[in-house]
Each structure stands twice: as C-alpha cells, then as structure tokens.
Amino acid sequence: MTAPEPLLPPPEARATRYERLRDRVLHAADWGRAIGWLAPLVVTALAAVLRLVNVGHPHQLAFDETYYVKDAWSLWTLGYEGVWGQGADEAFQTLQELPLTNKGAFIVHPPLGKWLIALGMAIGGPDNSAGWRLATALLGAGSVLLVYLIARRLTGSVVAATVAGTLLAIDGLSIVLSRIALLDGILTFFVLLGVLFVLLDRQRTIPLLERRDPYAPDPLWGPVLWRRPWLVAAGLALGAACAVKWSGLYVLAGFGLYVVVTDALARRRGGVVVWPASAVFRQGPVSFVLLVLPAAAVYLASWTGWLVTDKGYDRGSDANPLLALWNYHQAMLGFHVGLSRGHPYASPAWEWPFLLRPTAVWVDPEPTACGVDHCIGVISAIPNPLIWYGGVAASVYLLYRLVRAWIARQPIEPALTLPLVGLAVTYLPWLMFPERTIFQFYTVVMMPFLVLALTMTLRIIAGTRDDPLHRRQSGQRTVVVFLTVVVLVSAFFLPLWLGISVPYDFWRLHNWLPGWI
C-alpha cells in the first residue's frame, strides 16, 4: 500500500510571497508583456524628472561649465574653440555682448561633447542655462534606460533590470552630472551604449562559435566571422565616447580585449582545436577592423569643424590638416600627462572607493529664505552613500565569486564578468596617474557598473528557487529593506543634488565624513 501524497509541497518547493506576486504579474497573459514595456518607460521617466525639472538652476556657470559652455558656443559660431575675453561668464548670464574672438584656443578635450551641449544652446540661446544643460540631462536619462537594457540582457529579469535602472535614476552623482554641462555624463552615455552593443554582439556570436558541428569545414581553426553588425555599432558608440573624452580609449581597448577573450572561450567550448590562436590571430584582426576602424572614423569626424576652418589652435602647424591635427594631439597629450596643479576638491583615484572627497560643484552666494536665519544652497556631486559603498562591496564579492568559479572550472556568467570589466576599464587606468589632478566626479562613468554589480549581488542575496524556503524569505526581506533605505537616503540628499536652499544645520547633517564639506 502506497503512502498518500502530501497535501502541501515540501518547504523547499514553496514560493515566497514575493515569488507568487512576481509570477502572477509577469506570467499573466495580459500583464506580462505590458510590464516588459512599462517598466523601462517608468524608470526612464523617473530619471528624466529628476534631471530635467528646473535644470536651469542655477542661472550661472557652475564649476567647469565655465570651460565647456563657452567652448560649445564657440564651436557653434566659429566651428572651433576660440579665445574668450574678460567678463565672459557674466555675459552668459545677462546676454551682454559675448567677448569671443576668432583666435584659436588651446583646448584639451575632443569636441563631440561640446557640440552636443551646443545643440541645446542653439535651441535656447546662449543665455539660457536650461539650454546649456539640455543635452547632459537627456543623455543622463538615456543612461538610465541603457543600464536597464544591459541588466535585462544580463539577467533576463524585468525585476533585476528595474532595480538596476532605478538605483542609477536616484543616485546623486548621476543626477548632478546630468544637471550641469560637463562632459562626463555625456561620456557615460556613449560608454554604456557601446557596452550594450558589445553585449548584443556576444549574445549573437557566441552561440555560433559554441556550435559543435562535426561537418564544419575547419575544426582545427574554427570560423572567421565578418558579419557582426553589433560589433560595428559598438565601435561607433565607443568612438563617440573617445570623441568626448580620451578616457573612452580605455573602454574601447578593454572591451576589445573582452571580445577576444570571450571569443576564445566560446571556441574552446565549441571544440576548436587551437582555440587561443584562432581567437587572437584569425578572428582578432577581423574584430579589430570591425570595432576600431568605425571608432576611429567617428573620432576623426568629430574634428570636422577644426579641419574645415583655418583658425583653430595649431591649425597652421602643417600644410596637411591631418598632420596639423596630429601636432595638436601631441600638445594635448603633454598637457594631460603633466597636469598636477592643486585644487581644493582634487581626489586621487585611490581615494575614490572610500568616497573621501566628493566635489561641490556650486555654492549659492545668496541663498534664498529657508525658514531660519542661516541658510545654504549647494550642489554636491556626492553619490547616494548606500549605493556607492554597496556597489564597491558588491564588486569585491563578484570578484571573489569569479576567482572561485575560475579555480573550480565552473561556467562563468556574463552577469558576473561584465560589471567587473566595466569597472576595470573606467577605474584602474586612473591609478596610473597618482600625481595628476583628478576629481571624484569622474566616477560617474563607474557608477553604472557599480549599480550593475550591486544588482547582481542583491539577486544572489534574494536567492533562487533551488534555495530553501527560509533562505529565500530572509534574503528577499533583506533586499526589500535595503532598497527601501536606499530610496529614503536619496530623498534625504536630494536638496543637495538640486541646489535647494536648506537650513545650515540640515546641510551639516549630510557631511558624514570630514572631506564631504
């Protein structure tokens, strides 16, 4: 006689309350597809509101806007960056006669980011501070959407992608760098666009390389793949990143190496005999052509204004305009390598993980009334501390899991490697220049990868269906509590990210470390 079947499944097979809700919504015939479209729209809309509402405040050039806004208007009117006379900053606030000369100025960053800033200025006029910042705000919101799409591709989960996008949407560093006309937020957008295209290329190409076909014409070397449109698209996007700031070159080189390594591992899984040589010496040159040549074309095209005019800086150094451009680039390189001037907000790269010296980009000289006698208005490019420190800790944890999986010869998921590769190419190069004057806000390009690392770690904490019920329940509660506190911390810091006048004592409550003042 057989024992009766239990009325309830064993605890390990039961779903938690969150899992039942998720399955009911995402697996429903009507709701599932709608949520797939609605989630990224809501997350992007939240990001757009935080970045666009009152983006014209303050109506004055803040921090390094004094360089990039003036350069942008110069590009729009002259085609190259010109020298400005005295009183230029004040003239932009009042639309007095702008003291721009036609003499070429020595500028040390490529022009694409400033051309994009100039588009907003062309719409609103040179005295419209919202126009100065329109491009950075729109691309900042676009960066949130790209993080959502990358996380969705990495995990296949709408929930994980929504968490990743929301974390970036409400992060202070990302908000601030989207609300002022600096280059780093624009750089972040093109880096993420290139990474998304690399990921799409991997998901299209790797199954072709892993296919074990005994009738393949060349099992020794494997195939050479030329038809890789997403790799070409990645080259175009990362070339645009390089045309905003040279630090995009590290991303281009790092993810180019990532493509070669993942090609090699896929060929090994596909049974190619000489898989390392095949990936490096056969497919490698082809991948280089598909990735780097489009990047070089975009970079060169960004200099069109300088090339077709005759008064840009160093334009007459050689009769051949390309050689003259090369001479100019040598001067730019010399500046970047030798830059070591002191600055009160300078922060070497080794300090960045500890968040010792975030950058205050604006202090209101005449704060408005706030209900008490002593008020202050500031814009501080400080990230949400929980997102930042949580992302740093999550990155260390993912690195540990990566090393452990490698030692155990276990399959390594892209969700584990891609955030770490992104962090490596956006952070490690800065450690090579300990004497150079650099700033904490450069880490806005790192922040999306920290968010991705944090999201992947939160998924691990939440557990999988294979984990015991009590493990999943405690893990999911921990994640919900953490995310709730993150939202509350963002609300607490929001006035300091938007430049709202607040009581002085309230501002002091936000200075958790001495260097945050």
VEXDREN-2710 file (C-alpha; in Angstrom, 1 decimal):
% VEXDREN-2710
k/r/px/py/pz
1/MET/0.0/0.0/0.0
2/THR/1.5/3.3/-1.1
3/ALA/1.6/6.3/1.2
4/PRO/-0.8/9.2/0.4
5/GLU/0.7/12.2/-1.3
6/PRO/1.2/15.2/0.9
7/LEU/-1.4/17.9/0.6
8/LEU/1.3/20.6/0.5
9/PRO/4.6/20.6/-1.3
10/PRO/7.8/20.4/0.8
11/PRO/9.1/23.7/2.1
12/GLU/11.9/23.8/-0.5
13/ALA/9.3/23.8/-3.3
14/ARG/7.0/26.5/-1.9
15/ALA/7.1/30.0/-3.3
16/THR/7.6/33.1/-1.1
17/ARG/5.0/35.9/-1.1
18/TYR/7.3/37.9/-3.4
19/GLU/7.7/35.0/-5.8
20/ARG/3.9/34.4/-6.0
21/LEU/3.3/38.1/-6.7
22/ARG/6.1/38.2/-9.3
23/ASP/4.8/35.1/-11.1
24/ARG/1.2/36.3/-11.0
25/VAL/2.1/39.6/-12.6
26/LEU/4.9/38.7/-15.1
27/HIS/3.4/35.4/-16.2
28/ALA/-0.1/36.7/-16.7
29/ALA/-1.2/36.8/-20.4
30/ASP/-2.2/40.5/-20.2
31/TRP/0.2/41.9/-17.6
32/GLY/3.4/40.1/-18.5
33/ARG/4.1/41.8/-21.9
34/ALA/2.8/45.2/-20.6
35/ILE/5.1/45.2/-17.7
36/GLY/8.0/44.4/-20.0
37/TRP/7.3/47.6/-21.8
38/LEU/6.1/49.7/-18.9
39/ALA/9.0/49.1/-16.5
40/PRO/11.7/50.7/-18.6
41/LEU/9.4/53.6/-19.5
42/VAL/8.6/54.3/-15.8
43/VAL/12.2/54.1/-14.8
44/THR/13.4/56.4/-17.6
45/ALA/10.6/58.8/-16.8
46/LEU/11.7/59.0/-13.2
47/ALA/15.2/59.7/-14.3
48/ALA/14.0/62.4/-16.7
49/VAL/12.0/64.1/-14.0
50/LEU/15.0/64.2/-11.6
51/ARG/17.3/65.5/-14.3
52/LEU/15.1/67.9/-16.3
53/VAL/12.8/69.7/-13.7
54/ASN/14.3/73.1/-13.0
55/VAL/17.5/72.1/-14.8
56/GLY/18.2/75.8/-15.5
57/HIS/19.0/76.4/-11.8
58/PRO/21.5/77.9/-11.1
59/HIS/21.4/80.5/-13.8
60/GLN/25.2/80.9/-13.8
61/LEU/28.1/78.9/-15.0
62/ALA/28.8/76.2/-12.3
63/PHE/32.2/74.7/-11.8
64/ASP/33.8/73.6/-15.1
65/GLU/30.8/74.8/-17.1
66/THR/33.0/77.9/-17.4
67/TYR/35.0/75.9/-20.0
68/TYR/32.6/73.7/-21.7
69/VAL/29.6/76.1/-22.2
70/LYS/31.9/78.7/-23.7
71/ASP/33.6/76.2/-25.9
72/ALA/30.3/74.8/-27.0
73/TRP/29.1/78.3/-28.1
74/SER/32.4/78.9/-29.8
75/LEU/32.1/75.7/-31.8
76/TRP/28.6/76.6/-32.8
77/THR/29.6/80.1/-34.0
78/LEU/33.1/79.5/-35.3
79/GLY/33.4/75.8/-35.9
80/TYR/36.4/75.6/-33.5
81/GLU/37.1/76.8/-29.9
82/GLY/38.1/80.4/-29.8
83/VAL/39.7/82.6/-27.1
84/TRP/37.3/84.5/-24.8
85/GLY/37.8/88.0/-23.4
86/GLN/37.2/89.3/-20.0
87/GLY/33.7/89.1/-18.4
88/ALA/32.6/86.1/-20.5
89/ASP/30.9/84.2/-17.6
90/GLU/28.8/87.2/-16.6
91/ALA/27.9/87.9/-20.2
92/PHE/26.4/84.4/-20.5
93/GLN/24.0/85.2/-17.6
94/THR/22.8/88.6/-18.9
95/LEU/23.3/88.1/-22.7
96/GLN/25.5/91.1/-23.0
97/GLU/27.8/91.1/-26.0
98/LEU/29.8/87.9/-25.8
99/PRO/33.5/88.6/-25.8
100/LEU/34.5/85.9/-28.2
101/THR/37.5/86.3/-30.6
102/ASN/38.3/84.3/-33.7
103/LYS/41.7/83.3/-32.3
104/GLY/42.0/79.6/-31.8
105/ALA/42.2/78.5/-28.1
106/PHE/44.2/75.5/-26.8
107/ILE/41.6/73.1/-25.7
108/VAL/42.5/69.7/-24.2
109/HIS/39.3/67.6/-24.8
110/PRO/37.9/66.4/-28.2
111/PRO/34.8/68.4/-29.4
112/LEU/31.9/66.0/-29.6
113/GLY/30.6/66.5/-26.1
114/LYS/30.7/70.3/-26.6
115/TRP/28.9/70.0/-29.9
116/LEU/26.1/68.2/-28.1
117/ILE/26.0/70.9/-25.5
118/ALA/25.9/73.5/-28.3
119/LEU/22.7/71.9/-29.8
120/GLY/20.8/72.8/-26.6
121/MET/22.3/76.3/-26.6
122/ALA/21.2/76.7/-30.2
123/ILE/17.6/75.9/-29.1
124/GLY/17.5/78.1/-26.1
125/GLY/20.1/80.7/-26.8
126/PRO/23.5/81.3/-25.1
127/ASP/21.9/82.9/-22.0
128/ASN/19.5/80.0/-21.4
129/SER/21.0/77.9/-18.6
130/ALA/18.5/75.1/-19.3
131/GLY/19.7/75.1/-22.8
132/TRP/23.3/74.7/-21.6
133/ARG/22.3/71.5/-19.7
134/LEU/19.7/70.1/-22.0
135/ALA/22.0/67.6/-23.7
136/THR/23.5/66.3/-20.5
137/ALA/20.1/65.9/-18.9
138/LEU/18.6/64.0/-21.8
139/LEU/21.6/61.7/-22.1
140/GLY/21.6/61.2/-18.4
141/ALA/18.1/59.9/-18.5
142/GLY/19.2/57.8/-21.6
143/SER/22.0/56.3/-19.5
144/VAL/19.4/55.0/-17.0
145/LEU/17.5/53.3/-19.9
146/LEU/20.7/51.8/-21.1
147/VAL/21.5/50.4/-17.7
148/TYR/18.0/48.9/-17.6
149/LEU/18.6/47.3/-21.0
150/ILE/22.0/45.9/-20.1
151/ALA/20.7/44.4/-16.9
152/ARG/17.8/42.9/-18.7
153/ARG/20.1/41.3/-21.2
154/LEU/22.4/40.0/-18.5
155/THR/19.8/38.5/-16.2
156/GLY/16.7/38.1/-18.3
157/SER/14.8/39.6/-15.4
158/VAL/12.4/42.6/-15.6
159/VAL/12.7/42.9/-11.8
160/ALA/16.5/43.0/-11.7
161/ALA/16.6/45.4/-14.6
162/THR/14.1/47.7/-12.9
163/VAL/16.2/47.6/-9.7
164/ALA/19.4/48.5/-11.6
165/GLY/17.7/51.3/-13.6
166/THR/16.1/52.8/-10.5
167/LEU/19.3/52.7/-8.5
168/LEU/21.0/54.8/-11.2
169/ALA/18.0/57.0/-11.6
170/ILE/18.0/58.1/-7.9
171/ASP/21.8/58.2/-7.5
172/GLY/23.1/61.7/-6.6
173/LEU/26.3/61.6/-8.6
174/SER/24.4/60.6/-11.8
175/ILE/21.7/63.3/-11.1
176/VAL/24.2/66.1/-10.6
177/LEU/26.4/65.2/-13.6
178/SER/23.2/65.2/-15.7
179/ARG/22.2/68.7/-14.5
180/ILE/25.3/70.6/-15.3
181/ALA/27.0/70.9/-18.6
182/LEU/30.2/68.8/-18.1
183/LEU/31.5/66.1/-20.4
184/ASP/31.5/63.2/-18.0
185/GLY/27.7/62.5/-18.1
186/ILE/27.9/62.5/-22.0
187/LEU/30.8/60.2/-21.8
188/THR/28.9/57.8/-19.6
189/PHE/26.0/57.6/-22.1
190/PHE/28.3/56.6/-25.0
191/VAL/30.2/54.1/-22.9
192/LEU/27.0/52.4/-21.9
193/LEU/25.7/52.4/-25.5
194/GLY/28.9/50.7/-26.6
195/VAL/28.7/48.2/-23.8
196/LEU/25.1/47.3/-24.7
197/PHE/26.2/46.7/-28.3
198/VAL/29.1/44.6/-27.2
199/LEU/26.7/42.5/-25.1
200/LEU/24.3/42.1/-28.1
201/ASP/27.3/41.0/-30.2
202/ARG/28.2/38.4/-27.6
203/GLN/24.7/37.0/-27.4
204/ARG/24.5/36.8/-31.2
205/THR/28.0/35.5/-31.9
206/ILE/28.8/33.1/-29.0
207/PRO/26.1/30.5/-29.9
208/LEU/27.6/30.4/-33.4
209/LEU/31.1/29.7/-32.0
210/GLU/29.9/27.1/-29.5
211/ARG/28.0/25.1/-32.1
212/ARG/29.7/21.7/-32.3
213/ASP/29.4/20.7/-35.9
214/PRO/31.4/17.5/-36.9
215/TYR/31.0/18.5/-40.5
216/ALA/32.5/22.0/-40.0
217/PRO/35.0/22.8/-42.8
218/ASP/37.7/23.7/-40.4
219/PRO/37.5/22.1/-36.9
220/LEU/41.2/23.0/-36.3
221/TRP/40.8/26.8/-36.5
222/GLY/37.1/27.4/-36.4
223/PRO/35.2/30.1/-38.3
224/VAL/36.1/33.7/-39.0
225/LEU/33.1/35.9/-38.6
226/TRP/32.8/39.1/-40.5
227/ARG/29.1/39.6/-40.2
228/ARG/28.9/41.2/-36.8
229/PRO/26.8/44.4/-37.0
230/TRP/26.6/44.9/-33.3
231/LEU/30.4/44.9/-33.0
232/VAL/30.5/47.7/-35.7
233/ALA/27.8/49.6/-33.7
234/ALA/29.9/49.2/-30.6
235/GLY/32.8/50.7/-32.4
236/LEU/30.8/53.7/-33.5
237/ALA/29.5/54.2/-29.9
238/LEU/32.9/53.8/-28.2
239/GLY/34.5/56.0/-30.9
240/ALA/31.9/58.7/-29.8
241/ALA/33.0/58.2/-26.2
242/CYS/36.6/58.8/-27.2
243/ALA/35.5/61.9/-29.1
244/VAL/34.0/63.2/-25.8
245/LYS/37.0/62.5/-23.5
246/TRP/40.1/60.5/-24.1
247/SER/39.3/58.2/-21.2
248/GLY/36.9/56.5/-23.6
249/LEU/40.0/54.9/-25.2
250/TYR/40.5/52.7/-22.1
251/VAL/36.9/51.5/-22.5
252/LEU/37.4/50.8/-26.2
253/ALA/40.7/48.9/-25.5
254/GLY/39.3/47.0/-22.5
255/PHE/36.1/45.8/-24.2
256/GLY/38.0/45.0/-27.4
257/LEU/40.1/42.6/-25.2
258/TYR/36.9/41.3/-23.6
259/VAL/35.6/40.4/-27.1
260/VAL/38.8/38.5/-28.0
261/VAL/38.8/36.6/-24.7
262/THR/35.1/35.6/-24.8
263/ASP/35.6/34.6/-28.5
264/ALA/38.5/32.3/-27.4
265/LEU/36.5/30.7/-24.6
266/ALA/33.5/30.1/-26.9
267/ARG/35.7/28.4/-29.5
268/ARG/37.1/26.2/-26.8
269/ARG/33.6/25.2/-25.8
270/GLY/32.8/24.6/-29.5
271/GLY/35.6/22.1/-29.9
272/VAL/38.1/24.2/-31.9
273/VAL/41.5/22.6/-31.5
274/VAL/43.7/25.7/-31.5
275/TRP/41.2/28.0/-29.9
276/PRO/43.6/30.6/-28.4
277/ALA/45.4/31.1/-31.7
278/SER/42.2/31.1/-33.6
279/ALA/40.7/33.9/-31.5
280/VAL/43.8/36.0/-31.4
281/PHE/45.4/35.6/-34.9
282/ARG/42.4/34.8/-37.1
283/GLN/39.4/36.4/-35.6
284/GLY/41.3/39.0/-33.7
285/PRO/42.4/41.1/-36.7
286/VAL/38.8/40.9/-38.1
287/SER/37.3/42.0/-34.8
288/PHE/39.9/44.9/-34.7
289/VAL/38.7/46.1/-38.1
290/LEU/35.1/45.8/-37.1
291/LEU/35.5/47.6/-33.8
292/VAL/38.4/50.0/-34.0
293/LEU/38.1/51.4/-37.6
294/PRO/34.5/52.6/-37.0
295/ALA/35.6/54.2/-33.7
296/ALA/38.5/56.0/-35.5
297/ALA/36.1/57.2/-38.2
298/VAL/33.7/58.7/-35.6
299/TYR/36.6/60.3/-33.7
300/LEU/38.1/61.9/-36.8
301/ALA/34.6/63.1/-37.9
302/SER/34.2/64.9/-34.6
303/TRP/37.0/67.2/-35.6
304/THR/35.4/68.3/-38.8
305/GLY/34.9/71.9/-37.6
306/TRP/38.5/72.2/-36.8
307/LEU/39.6/70.6/-40.1
308/VAL/37.5/72.6/-42.5
309/THR/38.3/76.0/-40.9
310/ASP/41.8/77.6/-40.8
311/LYS/42.0/79.5/-37.5
312/GLY/41.7/76.7/-34.9
313/TYR/44.6/76.2/-32.5
314/ASP/47.7/74.8/-34.2
315/ARG/45.7/74.6/-37.5
316/GLY/48.6/76.1/-39.4
317/SER/51.3/73.9/-38.0
318/ASP/51.4/71.8/-41.1
319/ALA/50.0/72.2/-44.6
320/ASN/48.4/68.8/-44.3
321/PRO/45.4/69.2/-41.9
322/LEU/45.8/65.6/-40.6
323/LEU/49.4/66.2/-39.7
324/ALA/48.4/69.5/-38.1
325/LEU/45.8/67.6/-36.1
326/TRP/48.5/65.2/-35.0
327/ASN/50.6/68.0/-33.8
328/TYR/47.7/69.4/-31.8
329/HIS/47.1/66.0/-30.2
330/GLN/50.7/65.8/-29.1
331/ALA/50.3/69.1/-27.3
332/MET/47.0/67.8/-25.7
333/LEU/48.8/64.7/-24.5
334/GLY/51.6/66.7/-23.0
335/PHE/49.0/68.7/-21.0
336/HIS/47.2/65.7/-19.7
337/VAL/50.3/63.9/-18.6
338/GLY/51.8/66.9/-16.9
339/LEU/48.6/68.2/-15.2
340/SER/49.4/68.4/-11.5
341/ARG/48.0/71.8/-10.3
342/GLY/46.5/71.8/-6.9
343/HIS/42.7/72.1/-6.4
344/PRO/40.7/72.0/-3.1
345/TYR/38.5/69.2/-4.5
346/ALA/41.2/67.1/-6.1
347/SER/41.0/63.5/-5.2
348/PRO/43.5/60.8/-6.4
349/ALA/42.0/57.6/-7.7
350/TRP/43.0/55.5/-4.7
351/GLU/40.6/57.6/-2.6
352/TRP/37.6/57.1/-4.8
353/PRO/36.3/53.7/-3.4
354/PHE/36.3/55.3/0.1
355/LEU/34.4/58.4/-1.1
356/LEU/36.8/60.7/0.8
357/ARG/36.5/63.9/-1.2
358/PRO/33.3/64.4/-3.3
359/THR/33.1/67.5/-5.4
360/ALA/31.0/70.5/-4.6
361/VAL/30.2/72.0/-8.0
362/TRP/28.2/75.1/-6.8
363/VAL/27.6/77.1/-3.7
364/ASP/24.8/79.7/-3.7
365/PRO/26.4/83.1/-2.9
366/GLU/22.9/84.4/-1.9
367/PRO/20.8/81.5/-0.6
368/THR/17.0/82.1/-0.6
369/ALA/15.0/82.1/2.6
370/CYS/14.5/78.6/4.1
371/GLY/12.6/79.4/7.3
372/VAL/15.6/80.0/9.5
373/ASP/18.2/82.7/9.8
374/HIS/21.2/80.8/8.4
375/CYS/20.6/79.1/5.0
376/ILE/22.8/77.5/2.4
377/GLY/22.4/76.2/-1.1
378/VAL/24.9/73.8/-2.6
379/ILE/25.1/71.3/-5.4
380/SER/27.3/68.4/-4.3
381/ALA/28.3/65.6/-6.7
382/ILE/28.1/63.0/-3.9
383/PRO/26.6/59.7/-4.8
384/ASN/24.0/58.0/-2.6
385/PRO/26.3/56.6/0.0
386/LEU/24.5/53.3/0.3
387/ILE/24.5/52.7/-3.4
388/TRP/28.2/53.7/-3.6
389/TYR/29.5/51.7/-0.7
390/GLY/27.1/48.8/-1.5
391/GLY/28.4/48.8/-5.1
392/VAL/32.0/48.8/-4.0
393/ALA/31.4/45.9/-1.6
394/ALA/29.3/44.0/-4.3
395/SER/32.2/44.4/-6.8
396/VAL/34.6/42.8/-4.4
397/TYR/32.2/40.0/-3.8
398/LEU/31.7/39.4/-7.5
399/LEU/35.4/39.3/-8.0
400/TYR/35.7/36.7/-5.3
401/ARG/33.0/34.6/-7.0
402/LEU/34.7/35.0/-10.3
403/VAL/38.0/33.7/-8.9
404/ARG/36.3/30.9/-7.2
405/ALA/34.4/29.8/-10.3
406/TRP/37.7/30.0/-12.4
407/ILE/39.6/27.8/-9.9
408/ALA/36.7/25.3/-9.8
409/ARG/36.5/25.4/-13.7
410/GLN/32.8/26.3/-13.5
411/PRO/31.0/28.2/-16.2
412/ILE/31.3/32.0/-15.7
413/GLU/28.3/34.0/-16.5
414/PRO/28.4/37.4/-18.2
415/ALA/26.4/38.8/-15.3
416/LEU/29.5/38.2/-13.2
417/THR/32.1/39.4/-15.6
418/LEU/30.7/42.4/-17.5
419/PRO/30.3/44.7/-14.4
420/LEU/33.8/43.9/-13.3
421/VAL/35.2/44.6/-16.8
422/GLY/33.3/47.9/-16.9
423/LEU/34.8/48.9/-13.5
424/ALA/38.3/47.8/-14.6
425/VAL/38.3/50.0/-17.7
426/THR/36.8/53.0/-16.0
427/TYR/38.8/52.9/-12.8
428/LEU/42.1/51.1/-13.0
429/PRO/43.7/53.4/-15.6
430/TRP/43.4/56.4/-13.3
431/LEU/45.6/54.6/-10.7
432/MET/48.5/55.0/-13.2
433/PHE/48.5/58.8/-12.7
434/PRO/48.8/59.3/-8.9
435/GLU/50.2/62.9/-9.3
436/ARG/47.6/64.1/-11.8
437/THR/44.9/66.5/-10.7
438/ILE/41.7/64.4/-10.9
439/PHE/38.3/64.5/-9.2
440/GLN/35.8/62.1/-7.5
441/PHE/33.1/63.1/-10.0
442/TYR/35.0/61.3/-12.8
443/THR/33.5/58.2/-11.2
444/VAL/30.1/59.0/-12.8
445/VAL/31.3/56.6/-15.6
446/MET/31.9/53.9/-13.0
447/MET/28.6/54.3/-11.3
448/PRO/26.5/52.3/-13.8
449/PHE/28.9/49.3/-13.4
450/LEU/28.7/49.6/-9.6
451/VAL/24.9/49.6/-9.9
452/LEU/25.1/46.5/-12.0
453/ALA/27.4/44.8/-9.6
454/LEU/25.1/45.7/-6.7
455/THR/22.1/44.4/-8.6
456/MET/23.7/41.1/-9.3
457/THR/24.7/40.7/-5.7
458/LEU/21.2/41.6/-4.5
459/ARG/19.9/38.8/-6.8
460/ILE/22.3/36.4/-5.1
461/ILE/21.1/37.5/-1.6
462/ALA/17.5/37.1/-2.7
463/GLY/18.2/33.5/-3.6
464/THR/16.9/31.2/-6.3
465/ARG/14.1/28.6/-6.4
466/ASP/16.7/25.9/-5.6
467/ASP/17.4/27.5/-2.2
468/PRO/15.4/26.5/0.9
469/LEU/12.3/28.5/1.7
470/HIS/13.7/30.1/4.8
471/ARG/16.8/31.2/2.9
472/ARG/14.7/32.9/0.2
473/GLN/12.4/34.5/2.6
474/SER/15.2/36.1/4.7
475/GLY/17.1/37.1/1.6
476/GLN/14.2/38.8/-0.1
477/ARG/13.3/40.6/3.0
478/THR/16.9/41.8/3.4
479/VAL/16.8/43.1/-0.2
480/VAL/13.5/44.9/0.2
481/VAL/14.7/46.6/3.4
482/PHE/18.0/47.7/1.8
483/LEU/16.2/49.1/-1.3
484/THR/13.7/51.0/0.9
485/VAL/16.5/52.6/2.9
486/VAL/18.3/53.5/-0.3
487/VAL/15.3/55.4/-1.5
488/LEU/15.0/57.2/1.8
489/VAL/18.7/58.2/1.7
490/SER/18.2/59.6/-1.8
491/ALA/15.3/61.6/-0.6
492/PHE/17.4/62.9/2.3
493/PHE/20.2/64.0/0.0
494/LEU/18.1/65.3/-2.9
495/PRO/18.2/69.0/-1.8
496/LEU/22.0/68.9/-2.0
497/TRP/21.8/67.4/-5.5
498/LEU/19.3/70.0/-6.8
499/GLY/20.9/73.1/-5.2
500/ILE/17.8/73.8/-3.0
501/SER/18.3/76.3/-0.1
502/VAL/18.2/74.5/3.2
503/PRO/19.0/75.3/6.9
504/TYR/22.7/75.3/7.6
505/ASP/22.3/72.7/10.3
506/PHE/20.3/70.4/8.0
507/TRP/23.2/70.7/5.5
508/ARG/25.7/69.7/8.2
509/LEU/23.8/66.5/8.8
510/HIS/24.8/65.4/5.3
511/ASN/28.5/65.7/5.9
512/TRP/29.2/62.2/7.1
513/LEU/32.9/62.4/6.6
514/PRO/35.3/65.4/7.1
515/GLY/36.1/65.6/3.4
516/TRP/32.4/65.9/2.4
517/ILE/32.3/69.6/3.3
END
